[in-house]
């Protein structure tokens, strides 16, 4: 078992060894289309939780970045109300 924080390193491991990994479909889509990878018929069994917003501690964000975060939060709360 190997733990790898880098998606790019994981992709390299998959291409150059007999490794198996669980990655988002959006990451491996092109590899699947090019038939470099094959999707295994495994059911995870539960929906993965949402994503969060990360930023560097003690750094001021630009005005566009702050606006984008506000839009994301607005979408989150309006979707939760449905």
Secondary structure in CASP SS format (residue, H / E / C, confidence):
PFRMAT SS
TARGET T0000
AUTHOR 0000-0000-0000
METHOD secondary structure of the structure
MODEL  1
X C 1.00
X C 1.00
X C 1.00
X C 1.00
X C 1.00
X C 1.00
X H 1.00
X H 1.00
X H 1.00
X H 1.00
X H 1.00
X H 1.00
X H 1.00
X H 1.00
X H 1.00
X H 1.00
X C 1.00
X C 1.00
X C 1.00
X C 1.00
X C 1.00
X C 1.00
X C 1.00
X C 1.00
X H 1.00
X H 1.00
X H 1.00
X H 1.00
X H 1.00
X H 1.00
X H 1.00
X H 1.00
X H 1.00
X C 1.00
X C 1.00
X C 1.00
X C 1.00
X C 1.00
X C 1.00
X C 1.00
X C 1.00
X C 1.00
X C 1.00
X C 1.00
X C 1.00
X C 1.00
X C 1.00
X C 1.00
X C 1.00
X C 1.00
X C 1.00
X C 1.00
X C 1.00
X C 1.00
X C 1.00
X C 1.00
X C 1.00
X C 1.00
X C 1.00
X C 1.00
X C 1.00
X C 1.00
X H 1.00
X H 1.00
X H 1.00
X H 1.00
X H 1.00
X H 1.00
X H 1.00
X H 1.00
X H 1.00
X H 1.00
X H 1.00
X H 1.00
X H 1.00
X H 1.00
X H 1.00
X H 1.00
X H 1.00
X H 1.00
X C 1.00
X C 1.00
END
